[in-house]
Amino acid sequence: MERRYPAYGNLVPRDVASRAAKERCDAGFGVNATGEAVYLDFAYNMKYKYGKMEATMNSIENPTEEQLFELEQSCSKREKR
C-alpha cells in the first residue's frame, strides 16, 4: 500500500485497503482454497504503535529498532495475561 498511496504510508483507509485486497485476489494472488483471502502483516504497526507507546511511558527518547521490538514484545506479553 505504501507504493500505491505514499501519502498514507502504511495507514490507508479501510475501504482503500479492502479494495486493494480484492484486486489482488481477482488477479490470482489470493490465498486459501478459494483464493479469496489475503494475509495481513501487522508486525510493523505493532512494533511502532506499542513499542513507541512503551518507550514514551518509560521515558526513552529516540529508541532504537531493537528497543522498539523488545518493548513491543514486553507489552504483548503483559496484555496476554
C-alpha angles and dihedrals in degrees: 000000000000091000095048097042108023093169090064096044109194094337107078120160116272095249091053092049094047092048090051091049091052091049090053091050092047089051090057099258097112124119133221125057091294096044088228098114137075133201117243119208113206096169094106094049093045093052095048100037099044097025093054091043091053091045090054092048090050093046093244110154119203097000118203122242089257092051091049090052093048092046092049090050093051091047092051092049092050093051093050091062 
